[in-house]
């Protein structure tokens, strides 16, 4: 079989980058699978290798070691635990409705 591709460089077939020697801990899409050691004197991390520049409602949580009481406290806080923005009245209305559901009691 003959190669029918032109000899011009810009028309050649694109090559895929090698991924067999990459460290999966450096992949931002897989960062949540690995524990991240963060120096607390330098910055606060949210558990996936990214820092939010300040203290958040979830900064004291340890992955796979949280309790329902900790989640309840984070939900009730005056600020959003992910971005420290104030929680709205609508949020608390939805939270109250959700807590009345039977599946929420299994937590």
Backbone as a chain_set.jsonl record, in Angstrom:
{"seq": "XXXXXXXXXXXXXXXXXXXXXXXXXXXXXXXXXXXXXXXXXXXXXXXXXXXXXXXXXXXXXXXXXXXXXXXXXXXXXXXXXXXXXXXXXXXXXXXXXXXXXXXXXXX", "coords": {"N": [[0.829, -1.171, 0.0], [0.503, 2.228, -0.719], [1.662, 5.363, 0.567], [-0.441, 8.004, 0.674], [-0.376, 10.516, 1.607], [0.521, 13.978, 1.41], [3.873, 15.272, 0.941], [4.378, 17.518, 2.34], [5.175, 19.273, 5.325], [3.282, 20.609, 7.0], [0.969, 19.27, 6.487], [1.145, 16.817, 7.567], [0.391, 13.915, 9.564], [-0.91, 14.421, 12.81], [0.799, 13.924, 15.895], [0.241, 12.196, 18.924], [0.822, 13.259, 22.25], [3.069, 11.7, 24.521], [1.871, 9.903, 27.279], [2.502, 8.037, 29.148], [4.531, 8.366, 30.993], [3.814, 10.348, 32.758], [3.091, 11.811, 35.908], [0.308, 10.907, 37.76], [-0.56, 12.409, 39.924], [-0.03, 15.0, 39.303], [-1.904, 15.663, 37.478], [-4.615, 17.745, 37.042], [-7.233, 16.847, 36.845], [-7.301, 14.503, 38.2], [-6.535, 15.094, 40.733], [-8.11, 15.059, 43.036], [-8.057, 12.455, 43.901], [-5.861, 11.979, 45.429], [-4.06, 12.463, 48.457], [-3.109, 15.637, 49.615], [-0.308, 17.285, 50.68], [-0.222, 20.094, 52.514], [1.367, 22.997, 53.482], [0.403, 24.55, 56.257], [1.216, 26.992, 57.264], [1.779, 28.459, 55.085], [-0.356, 28.513, 53.12], [-3.895, 27.871, 52.672], [-5.426, 24.891, 51.729], [-7.908, 23.173, 49.737], [-8.032, 20.466, 49.7], [-7.678, 19.324, 47.231], [-5.385, 20.147, 46.045], [-5.534, 22.725, 45.18], [-5.568, 26.134, 46.116], [-7.573, 28.456, 47.912], [-6.94, 30.909, 48.782], [-7.671, 31.759, 51.309], [-9.2, 31.168, 54.538], [-11.61, 28.643, 54.662], [-14.933, 27.248, 55.112], [-14.613, 24.551, 54.912], [-12.002, 23.944, 55.375], [-10.995, 22.661, 57.617], [-11.671, 20.05, 57.311], [-10.985, 16.591, 56.824], [-10.216, 14.426, 54.221], [-12.295, 11.64, 53.637], [-12.73, 11.324, 56.329], [-14.747, 12.698, 57.614], [-17.642, 13.766, 59.467], [-21.232, 13.489, 59.87], [-22.092, 15.476, 61.535], [-20.15, 17.46, 61.2], [-20.646, 18.157, 58.528], [-23.234, 19.128, 58.79], [-22.776, 21.39, 60.367], [-21.226, 22.883, 58.571], [-23.111, 23.328, 56.575], [-24.952, 24.942, 57.919], [-23.592, 27.242, 58.421], [-22.841, 30.79, 58.44], [-21.766, 31.536, 56.068], [-21.023, 30.476, 52.692], [-19.42, 27.404, 52.511], [-17.584, 26.834, 50.503], [-16.786, 29.14, 49.104], [-16.909, 31.275, 50.823], [-18.895, 33.191, 50.528], [-21.811, 35.025, 51.54], [-24.668, 33.2, 52.704], [-27.87, 32.859, 51.225], [-31.338, 33.738, 51.911], [-33.04, 32.13, 50.461], [-31.424, 29.859, 50.137], [-31.458, 28.802, 52.752], [-34.178, 28.209, 52.963], [-34.439, 26.166, 51.05], [-32.66, 24.336, 52.191], [-33.978, 23.713, 54.6], [-36.258, 22.403, 53.605], [-35.017, 20.243, 52.328], [-33.864, 18.931, 54.507], [-36.079, 17.885, 55.69], [-36.693, 15.701, 54.202], [-36.869, 12.101, 53.912], [-34.53, 10.728, 53.113], [-32.443, 12.335, 53.885], [-32.161, 11.969, 56.583], [-30.767, 9.615, 56.827], [-28.134, 10.082, 56.743]], "CA": [[0.0, 0.0, 0.0], [1.305, 3.439, -0.807], [1.293, 6.481, 1.433], [-1.019, 9.04, -0.187], [-0.272, 11.827, 2.238], [1.518, 14.837, 0.752], [5.164, 15.362, 1.61], [4.483, 18.789, 3.057], [5.224, 19.099, 6.778], [2.063, 21.087, 7.654], [-0.128, 18.373, 6.192], [1.42, 15.496, 8.123], [-0.506, 13.451, 10.619], [-0.541, 14.904, 14.143], [1.2, 12.875, 16.829], [-0.228, 12.358, 20.284], [1.868, 13.367, 23.263], [3.207, 10.509, 25.366], [1.294, 10.09, 28.612], [2.83, 6.909, 30.006], [5.506, 8.723, 32.019], [3.314, 11.464, 33.54], [2.662, 11.518, 37.266], [-1.12, 11.218, 37.86], [-0.8, 13.406, 40.97], [0.104, 16.313, 38.689], [-3.051, 15.87, 36.606], [-5.644, 18.421, 37.836], [-8.485, 16.104, 36.8], [-7.19, 13.376, 39.124], [-5.969, 15.589, 41.981], [-8.966, 14.721, 44.169], [-7.815, 11.078, 44.298], [-4.629, 11.889, 46.21], [-3.912, 13.358, 49.589], [-2.188, 16.709, 49.312], [0.334, 17.831, 51.872], [-0.204, 21.544, 52.396], [1.986, 23.674, 54.608], [-0.624, 25.474, 56.744], [1.774, 28.311, 57.514], [1.891, 29.162, 53.806], [-1.673, 28.749, 52.523], [-4.894, 26.865, 52.981], [-5.866, 24.154, 50.557], [-9.227, 22.595, 49.875], [-7.959, 19.026, 49.623], [-7.402, 18.816, 45.898], [-4.182, 20.757, 45.519], [-5.753, 24.11, 44.833], [-5.797, 26.978, 47.276], [-8.567, 29.493, 47.659], [-6.425, 32.173, 49.256], [-8.13, 32.103, 52.635], [-9.811, 30.131, 55.355], [-12.966, 28.338, 54.234], [-15.672, 26.411, 56.039], [-14.22, 23.154, 54.74], [-10.553, 23.809, 55.503], [-10.659, 21.753, 58.703], [-12.137, 18.699, 56.999], [-10.006, 15.639, 56.298], [-10.873, 13.563, 53.24], [-12.728, 10.316, 54.106], [-12.771, 11.281, 57.785], [-15.683, 13.704, 58.09], [-18.849, 13.238, 60.088], [-22.467, 14.181, 59.514], [-22.156, 16.686, 62.355], [-19.318, 18.47, 60.539], [-21.37, 18.595, 57.34], [-24.371, 19.912, 59.278], [-22.231, 22.68, 60.782], [-20.826, 23.616, 57.368], [-24.329, 23.753, 55.883], [-25.635, 25.964, 58.7], [-22.74, 28.406, 58.617], [-23.332, 32.042, 57.87], [-21.172, 31.735, 54.748], [-20.845, 29.307, 51.855], [-18.129, 26.809, 52.894], [-16.689, 26.718, 49.355], [-16.235, 30.421, 48.648], [-17.107, 32.248, 51.903], [-19.935, 34.17, 50.213], [-22.935, 34.875, 52.475], [-25.757, 32.332, 52.255], [-29.106, 33.614, 51.041], [-32.548, 33.234, 52.569], [-33.513, 31.038, 49.608], [-30.613, 28.688, 50.475], [-31.957, 28.229, 54.003], [-35.496, 27.625, 52.678], [-34.191, 24.884, 50.378], [-32.023, 23.45, 53.175], [-35.014, 23.241, 55.518], [-37.066, 21.432, 52.863], [-34.198, 19.057, 52.102], [-33.673, 18.222, 55.774], [-37.318, 17.196, 56.025], [-36.798, 14.493, 53.37], [-36.417, 10.906, 54.628], [-33.172, 10.304, 52.763], [-31.476, 13.177, 54.608], [-31.994, 11.43, 57.94], [-29.889, 8.458, 56.779], [-26.788, 10.608, 56.636]], "C": [[0.882, 1.247, 0.0], [0.766, 4.508, 0.121], [0.809, 7.623, 0.555], [-0.981, 10.427, 0.447], [0.763, 12.669, 1.502], [2.794, 14.924, 1.583], [5.325, 16.645, 2.405], [4.362, 18.56, 4.558], [3.906, 19.498, 7.444], [0.863, 20.182, 7.421], [0.08, 16.986, 6.804], [0.467, 15.187, 9.267], [-0.003, 13.928, 11.987], [-0.206, 13.725, 15.048], [0.675, 13.219, 18.211], [0.945, 12.432, 21.243], [1.891, 12.099, 24.112], [2.669, 10.806, 26.761], [1.681, 8.975, 29.572], [3.812, 7.266, 31.111], [5.062, 9.917, 32.863], [2.85, 10.994, 34.916], [1.179, 11.872, 37.404], [-1.441, 12.242, 38.944], [-0.708, 14.824, 40.421], [-1.059, 16.638, 37.752], [-4.17, 16.533, 37.41], [-6.982, 17.703, 37.839], [-8.481, 14.922, 37.766], [-6.713, 13.804, 40.508], [-6.809, 15.207, 43.195], [-8.76, 13.286, 44.648], [-6.636, 10.941, 45.262], [-4.651, 12.883, 47.355], [-2.859, 14.405, 49.236], [-1.621, 17.221, 50.621], [0.479, 19.326, 51.67], [0.423, 22.103, 53.654], [1.021, 24.755, 55.087], [-0.081, 26.864, 57.027], [1.854, 29.133, 56.237], [0.53, 29.5, 53.213], [-2.632, 27.669, 52.975], [-5.34, 26.201, 51.704], [-7.238, 23.569, 50.798], [-9.214, 21.089, 49.658], [-7.678, 18.483, 48.242], [-6.208, 19.489, 45.259], [-4.328, 22.209, 45.139], [-6.005, 24.902, 46.1], [-6.8, 28.052, 46.917], [-8.149, 30.832, 48.247], [-6.9, 32.552, 50.64], [-8.741, 30.921, 53.344], [-11.237, 29.893, 54.874], [-13.637, 27.459, 55.273], [-15.294, 24.948, 55.959], [-12.736, 22.927, 54.986], [-10.144, 22.866, 56.632], [-11.06, 20.31, 58.445], [-10.99, 17.854, 56.455], [-10.761, 14.673, 55.401], [-11.098, 12.173, 53.806], [-12.764, 10.212, 55.63], [-13.699, 12.349, 58.343], [-16.927, 13.025, 58.663], [-20.06, 14.032, 59.607], [-22.596, 15.473, 60.312], [-21.312, 17.808, 61.734], [-20.021, 19.024, 59.298], [-22.541, 19.49, 57.724], [-23.906, 21.309, 59.683], [-21.836, 23.52, 59.576], [-22.044, 24.124, 56.604], [-25.007, 24.916, 56.593], [-24.847, 27.255, 58.843], [-23.298, 29.668, 57.993], [-22.804, 32.29, 56.459], [-21.078, 30.402, 54.012], [-19.479, 28.695, 52.171], [-17.147, 26.698, 51.736], [-16.046, 28.039, 48.969], [-16.408, 31.56, 49.651], [-18.075, 33.375, 51.554], [-21.1, 33.967, 51.184], [-24.049, 34.014, 51.865], [-27.065, 33.122, 52.228], [-30.262, 32.984, 51.821], [-33.121, 32.066, 51.777], [-32.737, 29.752, 49.888], [-31.16, 28.01, 51.73], [-33.352, 27.635, 53.835], [-35.342, 26.258, 52.018], [-33.581, 23.88, 51.343], [-33.051, 22.88, 54.147], [-35.878, 22.176, 54.848], [-36.294, 20.132, 52.665], [-34.008, 18.258, 53.389], [-34.936, 17.495, 56.233], [-37.512, 15.92, 55.219], [-36.263, 13.28, 54.125], [-34.987, 10.492, 54.315], [-32.113, 11.125, 53.511], [-31.213, 12.647, 56.011], [-31.06, 10.213, 57.973], [-28.419, 8.855, 56.771], [-25.854, 10.125, 57.697]], "O": [[1.911, 1.278, 0.675], [-0.427, 4.553, 0.421], [1.586, 8.158, -0.237], [-1.497, 11.392, -0.117], [1.767, 12.142, 1.022], [2.779, 14.674, 2.788], [6.337, 16.823, 3.083], [3.548, 17.754, 5.008], [3.449, 18.81, 8.356], [-0.156, 20.321, 8.098], [-0.725, 16.082, 6.581], [-0.165, 16.071, 9.845], [1.19, 13.845, 12.279], [-0.838, 12.671, 14.981], [0.667, 14.381, 18.617], [1.948, 11.741, 21.061], [0.849, 11.504, 24.384], [2.982, 11.842, 27.347], [1.222, 8.972, 30.714], [3.916, 6.525, 32.089], [5.871, 10.452, 33.622], [2.285, 9.909, 35.058], [0.814, 13.027, 37.187], [-2.492, 12.881, 38.89], [-1.254, 15.754, 41.015], [-1.18, 17.771, 37.286], [-4.641, 15.941, 38.38], [-7.792, 17.92, 38.74], [-9.541, 14.398, 38.111], [-6.506, 12.954, 41.374], [-6.262, 15.046, 44.287], [-9.252, 12.934, 45.72], [-6.446, 9.876, 45.85], [-5.183, 13.987, 47.24], [-1.838, 14.086, 48.628], [-2.36, 17.548, 51.551], [1.2, 19.78, 50.782], [0.051, 21.723, 54.764], [0.836, 25.765, 54.408], [-0.846, 27.829, 57.032], [1.983, 30.356, 56.288], [0.285, 30.647, 52.841], [-2.231, 26.677, 53.584], [-5.605, 26.872, 50.707], [-7.685, 23.477, 51.941], [-10.268, 20.488, 49.452], [-7.457, 17.281, 48.094], [-6.034, 19.409, 44.043], [-3.339, 22.864, 44.808], [-6.593, 24.389, 47.052], [-6.873, 28.502, 45.774], [-8.921, 31.791, 48.214], [-6.535, 33.63, 51.111], [-8.793, 29.813, 52.811], [-11.995, 30.847, 54.698], [-12.989, 26.981, 56.204], [-15.626, 24.178, 56.86], [-12.258, 21.805, 54.817], [-9.04, 22.321, 56.599], [-10.811, 19.44, 59.279], [-10.135, 18.346, 55.719], [-11.818, 14.163, 55.773], [-10.188, 11.588, 54.392], [-12.823, 9.104, 56.164], [-13.461, 12.857, 59.439], [-17.213, 11.863, 58.372], [-19.925, 15.103, 59.016], [-23.149, 16.456, 59.818], [-21.718, 18.97, 61.743], [-19.989, 20.23, 59.052], [-22.807, 20.492, 57.061], [-24.57, 22.299, 59.376], [-22.078, 24.727, 59.551], [-22.017, 25.222, 56.047], [-25.578, 25.789, 55.939], [-25.374, 28.254, 59.333], [-24.147, 29.601, 57.104], [-23.322, 33.142, 55.737], [-21.056, 29.338, 54.63], [-18.471, 29.398, 52.106], [-15.959, 26.483, 51.977], [-14.888, 28.065, 48.551], [-16.078, 32.704, 49.34], [-18.076, 34.412, 52.218], [-21.349, 32.838, 51.609], [-24.33, 34.094, 50.669], [-27.324, 33.948, 53.103], [-30.17, 31.86, 52.315], [-33.634, 31.113, 52.364], [-33.32, 28.668, 49.881], [-31.308, 26.788, 51.767], [-33.68, 26.652, 54.499], [-36.032, 25.305, 52.381], [-33.94, 22.703, 51.322], [-33.0, 21.696, 54.482], [-36.193, 21.157, 55.463], [-36.851, 19.045, 52.817], [-33.993, 17.027, 53.354], [-34.868, 16.594, 57.068], [-38.408, 15.133, 55.524], [-35.311, 13.404, 54.895], [-34.301, 9.953, 55.184], [-31.004, 10.641, 53.739], [-30.134, 12.867, 56.561], [-30.607, 9.822, 59.049], [-27.552, 7.981, 56.792], [-24.683, 10.504, 57.708]]}, "num_chains": 1, "name": "protein.A"}
